[in-house]
Structures are given as structure tokens and as C-alpha cells.
Amino acid sequence: MKPPCTALAAFVSCWQVLAAAAGAADSPPAADYPSKPVRIVVVYGAGGGLDVVTRIVADPLTRSLGRQVVVENRAGAGGNIGTEYVARSAPDGYTLMVSTNSHEINPFIYKNPGYDPRKDFIPVIQMTGAPSVIISHPRSAIQSLKDLVSTARAQPGKLTYGSAGNGSPTHIAMEMFKSAARIDLVHVPYKTAAQANGDVVAGQNPLAMAALPPVMPHIQGGTLRALAVTTEKRWPGLPDVPAIAESGYPGYSHVTWIGVFAPATTPATIVSRLNREIAAILADPAIRDRLAGLGADPVGKSAADFESMLKADYEVMSKLIPRLGVKAE
């Protein structure tokens, strides 16, 4: 009998076992989780809806876990940069990701997004669901959804709108509306939602499709005008703003979800712990009121519920994106 690791095949096998053991030794055991700070990577820039919701949850999560929870923005390529980074991170619960609908959208609009949403991640929890909203400057000639449509039809291919970037939920939501209304708008993708929304506030761009949470203060303060929300019915936080579906486009609906993910093969005990802690935070009346005030609906169900929603969402996107003809520019 050959001694262990002397033959080439045996050497390779032993090396793999030793490497795996070394990797395991480098990572704190799941039973001790967390024993060091936890990092949450937000795949879009600071100031957007994803960032705002994550930071609201991160502070109480620091207290409940007993370890610092650090929020890190890794924006770029429609969320692909941050997503690929987390997909390649150690599956030990210390690097998590917060993403949105783009997680399911990007594989259909980028030739190589750098990750597979079905294989590279474990869903932890859906934090919120919220509509997007079409916004204009308060002094703009476009004061309503009807004004938008009539202006676009009078000037096809000239009216521009901003979004958080190619493949972002706000981009897809407006492309869905363009298809429903049969109008031609020019998409201006921004690096961040804050930049897209800020240019409408400043009067530099006439329109944007925006996630509701970051622009709610502007709408309430009168520095932005809300033309319509993307849900089937009016949103409780904006009772005077019509839904697109009730404005002559029945069946139109688009909701932006925000959820937490861990790299594939993260231990189930860690995923369960994170789900339990974040769900408790989302059930706190003070947190719920804070999120609702921004136009976000807290969810906080099980990891299995989130996974089921993602599977259904992926199937919808697989048909919708090719029909809309959206591609990364």
C-alpha cells in the first residue's frame, strides 16, 4: 500500500482536503457566529433606496448580534461589481449583500454579469417592498402622467428620463411604462439613484423613475412632483398620487424588493440566525413606522418565502426583459 499523498492523484486529493481544512480553520465556526464585525455590501451607491433601507436596519442589527455591522457601498455596472464581489467572498456569514430586482435582471441584459443568481447565493430575507414613482420638477410643464404622455407623443425620442442605471428596477419600471403607453423616451442611466434624482431636483433632467424611499422627503417637501406610482393601487403614503394602472394602463404593476443574501454554502445555522434577527428588527413598530414613512413596506418573512419569490421573479424577468429589448449600453 502506498503511503498517503505519495502518488500524484493521492497528492492532489490530500492537498484539496488540507486546503479545505485550512480554509475552515481560517473561518470562525458557525457555533461562535458572530465573533467579529459583519459587513453588508450594498450593490448601489450611497443615498439610494437600497442604501437608506440597509442603514436603517444595520444599526439595530449591530445591537442584536453584539458585533459591529458595517455597511459598504460597492456600486458599478448596474450592481454587478458588488454582487460578483460577494459571490466570491467566503461563505462564513461575515460578508453579506443587499440587492434588489437587478439581481434577477442583470443576467438577462449583460453578456457576463459575473455571477449566477440561482447558484452563487443563498437568500436570507426580504426586507422591504416598495413602488417606484415617476418624478418631475415642480415647475416643469409636465405636471401629470397625462402631460408626460402627450409631451412624449408630440416630441418622440426627445424627452429624457433618468434612472439608477442600466438594468436597475427603476429602468425596467419605466421601460414597462413606455411599452404600455407606446411612447418613446430616451433613457439616461446614472451611476447612482441620488444623482438621477438630484438632476430632476435641480432642473437638469425633466423626469426620472425613482425608488420611493429616497425621494419621499423631496415629494413631501415640494422639491419634486410625483406623477404616478408603479403599484396596482395608490400607495398609502401618497394617497393623492395616482397609480399608473388606474390612469389608463390596467395591469401595469412593478414593485421593487430589497433583500439580504449570503454567498452559496453559507451554513444554514448562520442564515437562520440572520433571518431571525432581521425579521425581529423589521417587526419593531419604530422601524416599521420609519420605513413606512419613506414609502417602504416591511416584509421580513422566512428565507424560504424569499427564495420562492425570487424563483417566481426570475421566471417573469426571463420573459419580460427580452420582450422589452433592454440591453446594457
C-alpha positions in Angstrom: 0.0 0.0 0.0 1.3 3.4 -0.9 1.9 5.9 1.9 -0.6 8.8 1.9 0.0 11.6 -0.6 2.9 10.0 -2.4 1.2 9.2 -5.7 0.2 12.3 -7.8 -3.6 11.5 -7.6 -3.4 10.9 -3.9 -1.3 14.1 -3.5 -3.9 16.2 -5.3 -6.7 14.6 -3.2 -4.8 15.2 0.1 -4.0 18.8 -1.0 -7.6 19.5 -1.6 -8.5 18.1 1.8 -5.8 20.1 3.5 -6.8 23.3 1.7 -10.4 22.8 2.8 -9.3 22.2 6.3 -7.1 25.3 6.3 -10.0 27.4 4.9 -12.2 26.1 7.6 -9.6 26.9 10.2 -9.4 30.5 8.9 -13.2 31.0 9.4 -14.7 31.1 12.9 -17.1 28.2 13.5 -20.8 28.7 12.9 -21.5 28.0 16.5 -19.5 31.1 17.5 -21.1 33.4 15.0 -20.6 36.2 15.0 -17.2 36.6 16.6 -16.1 39.6 14.5 -17.7 42.5 12.6 -20.2 41.7 9.9 -20.0 43.5 6.6 -23.1 44.2 4.4 -22.2 45.1 0.8 -24.8 47.4 -0.9 -24.5 47.0 -4.6 -25.6 50.5 -5.4 -24.3 53.9 -4.3 -25.0 55.9 -1.2 -28.2 57.8 -0.9 -30.4 55.5 -2.9 -33.3 53.4 -1.6 -31.1 50.3 -1.1 -28.6 52.2 0.9 -31.3 54.0 3.0 -33.1 50.9 4.0 -29.9 48.9 4.7 -28.6 51.6 7.1 -31.9 51.7 9.0 -31.7 48.0 9.6 -27.9 47.9 10.2 -27.9 49.9 13.5 -30.3 47.7 15.4 -28.6 44.6 13.9 -25.3 45.7 15.4 -27.0 45.7 18.8 -28.8 42.4 18.3 -25.8 40.5 17.0 -23.4 42.0 19.5 -20.9 42.8 16.8 -20.5 45.8 14.6 -22.4 45.7 11.3 -20.6 47.8 8.7 -22.4 49.0 5.5 -20.1 49.2 2.5 -21.2 50.6 -0.9 -19.7 48.8 -3.9 -21.5 50.4 -6.9 -21.0 50.0 -10.6 -22.0 48.0 -13.6 -25.7 48.0 -12.6 -24.9 46.3 -9.3 -22.7 43.6 -10.9 -19.4 44.8 -9.2 -20.7 44.4 -5.7 -22.6 41.3 -6.5 -19.7 39.5 -8.0 -17.5 40.5 -5.1 -19.9 39.0 -2.6 -20.3 35.8 -4.7 -16.6 35.3 -4.5 -16.4 36.0 -0.7 -16.0 33.4 2.0 -19.4 31.7 2.8 -19.0 32.4 6.5 -21.7 35.0 7.2 -19.2 37.8 7.6 -19.8 39.3 4.1 -23.4 39.7 3.1 -25.1 41.5 0.3 -28.2 43.7 0.0 -29.6 43.8 -3.5 -32.8 44.4 -5.4 -34.6 43.4 -8.5 -31.4 43.9 -10.6 -30.1 40.8 -9.0 -32.5 38.8 -11.2 -32.5 41.2 -14.1 -28.8 41.6 -14.9 -28.2 38.1 -16.2 -30.7 38.9 -19.0 -29.1 42.2 -20.0 -25.4 41.7 -19.5 -23.4 39.1 -21.5 -21.3 38.3 -18.5 -22.6 39.8 -15.2 -20.1 37.8 -13.3 -22.5 35.7 -11.2 -25.4 33.3 -11.3 -28.3 34.5 -9.1 -29.6 30.9 -8.7 -26.2 29.2 -7.9 -24.0 31.8 -6.2 -26.2 33.0 -3.4 -28.5 31.9 -0.5 -31.5 34.2 0.1 -31.6 35.3 3.7 -34.6 37.6 4.0 -36.7 40.1 2.0 -36.6 43.4 4.0 -39.0 45.6 2.0 -41.2 46.1 -1.0 -41.9 49.5 -2.4 -43.2 51.2 -5.6 -41.2 53.3 -7.9 -42.5 56.8 -8.7 -42.3 59.0 -11.8 -41.0 62.4 -10.7 -40.7 65.8 -12.4 -39.6 69.2 -11.2 -42.4 71.2 -9.5 -42.1 74.0 -12.1 -41.9 71.7 -15.1 -44.6 71.8 -17.7 -45.1 68.1 -17.1 -47.5 68.2 -14.1 -49.2 64.8 -14.6 -48.9 61.4 -16.2 -51.2 62.7 -19.0 -48.8 65.6 -19.6 -45.9 63.2 -19.8 -47.6 61.0 -22.4 -48.9 63.9 -24.5 -45.4 65.6 -24.5 -43.7 62.4 -25.4 -46.0 61.8 -28.3 -45.6 65.3 -29.6 -41.8 65.0 -29.3 -40.9 61.4 -29.9 -37.4 60.4 -29.0 -36.6 63.8 -27.4 -37.9 63.7 -23.8 -35.3 62.2 -21.5 -35.6 60.4 -18.1 -33.1 59.3 -15.6 -32.8 56.1 -13.6 -30.3 54.5 -11.2 -28.6 52.8 -14.1 -29.0 50.1 -16.8 -31.0 47.2 -15.5 -32.0 48.9 -12.3 -35.6 48.4 -11.1 -36.4 52.0 -12.0 -35.0 51.5 -15.5 -37.2 48.4 -16.0 -40.2 50.1 -14.5 -40.1 53.0 -16.9 -39.4 50.7 -19.9 -42.5 48.8 -18.9 -44.5 52.1 -18.9 -43.1 53.2 -22.2 -44.3 49.9 -23.7 -47.7 50.2 -22.1 -48.2 53.8 -23.2 -46.5 53.4 -26.6 -44.2 56.4 -26.1 -40.6 57.0 -26.9 -38.5 58.3 -24.1 -34.7 58.5 -24.0 -33.1 56.7 -21.1 -30.3 58.5 -19.2 -28.6 55.9 -16.9 -26.8 57.4 -13.9 -24.2 55.8 -11.7 -26.4 56.3 -8.6 -30.1 57.0 -7.8 -29.1 60.0 -5.9 -27.5 61.6 -9.0 -30.5 60.8 -11.1 -33.0 62.2 -8.6 -30.8 65.2 -7.9 -30.7 66.3 -11.5 -34.5 66.4 -11.5 -34.5 68.4 -8.3 -32.0 70.8 -10.0 -34.0 71.0 -13.2 -31.2 69.4 -15.2 -33.3 66.5 -16.4 -37.1 66.7 -16.8 -38.0 63.3 -15.5 -36.8 60.2 -13.5 -38.2 56.9 -12.4 -37.2 56.8 -8.8 -37.4 54.3 -5.9 -39.9 55.9 -3.5 -37.9 55.8 -0.2 -35.1 58.3 -1.1 -37.4 60.8 -2.8 -40.3 60.7 -0.4 -38.8 63.7 1.6 -38.5 65.7 -1.6 -42.0 64.9 -2.6 -43.3 65.9 0.9 -41.1 69.0 0.9 -42.3 70.2 -2.5 -38.9 70.0 -4.3 -40.2 67.1 -6.5 -43.5 66.4 -8.0 -44.8 62.8 -8.0 -46.7 62.0 -11.2 -47.7 58.3 -10.6 -46.7 55.3 -8.6 -46.0 51.9 -10.1 -48.2 49.7 -7.9 -51.7 48.5 -8.9 -53.4 50.8 -6.4 -52.5 54.1 -4.8 -49.7 53.8 -2.2 -50.9 54.7 1.3 -48.1 57.1 1.9 -49.0 59.1 -1.2 -52.8 58.9 -1.3 -53.1 61.9 -3.7 -50.8 60.4 -6.3 -52.4 58.1 -8.9 -51.2 54.6 -9.7 -50.2 54.0 -13.3 -52.7 51.2 -13.5 -55.6 53.5 -12.7 -54.5 56.1 -15.2 -55.5 54.2 -18.3 -52.9 51.4 -18.1 -54.7 48.5 -16.4 -52.5 45.6 -15.4 -49.4 47.7 -15.0 -47.5 46.8 -11.8 -43.9 47.0 -10.7 -42.7 46.6 -7.1 -39.1 47.0 -6.0 -37.9 44.5 -3.4 -34.9 44.8 -1.2 -33.3 41.7 0.2 -30.3 40.2 2.0 -28.2 37.5 0.5 -25.2 35.3 1.6 -22.7 33.5 -0.5 -23.7 30.0 -1.5 -22.8 27.3 1.0 -23.0 29.7 4.0 -24.0 27.4 6.9 -27.8 27.1 7.4 -27.4 27.9 11.1 -26.0 31.3 10.2 -28.6 32.0 7.6 -31.3 31.1 10.1 -29.8 33.4 12.8 -29.6 36.3 10.4 -33.1 35.8 9.2 -34.4 35.6 12.7 -32.6 38.8 13.9 -33.5 40.9 10.8 -37.1 39.7 10.9 -37.3 40.8 14.6 -36.0 44.3 13.6 -38.5 44.6 10.8 -41.3 43.7 13.2 -40.3 46.5 15.6 -43.0 49.2 15.4 -40.5 52.0 15.4 -38.6 50.5 12.5 -41.8 49.8 10.6 -43.0 53.4 11.1 -39.7 54.7 9.9 -39.7 52.6 6.8 -43.4 53.3 6.1 -42.6 57.0 6.4 -40.2 56.6 3.5 -42.8 54.6 1.4 -41.3 51.2 2.0 -43.4 48.2 3.2 -41.5 46.0 5.7 -41.7 42.3 4.8 -39.4 40.1 7.0 -40.7 36.6 6.2 -38.7 33.4 6.1 -35.8 32.6 3.9 -37.9 30.0 2.1 -40.5 32.6 1.4 -37.9 34.9 -0.1 -36.5 32.1 -2.2 -39.9 31.3 -3.6 -40.5 34.9 -4.5 -37.1 35.1 -6.2 -37.8 32.0 -8.3 -41.1 33.5 -9.5 -39.4 36.8 -10.2 -36.7 35.2 -12.2 -39.3 33.4 -14.4 -41.1 36.8 -15.0 -37.9 38.5 -15.9 -36.8 35.8 -18.3 -39.9 36.6 -20.4 -40.2 40.4 -19.8 -36.6 41.6 -20.5 -36.4 40.0 -24.0 -39.8 41.5 -24.8 -38.7 44.9 -23.7 -35.4 44.6 -25.6 -33.4 46.0 -22.7 -29.6 45.6 -23.0 -26.7 47.0 -21.2 -25.4 50.0 -23.0 
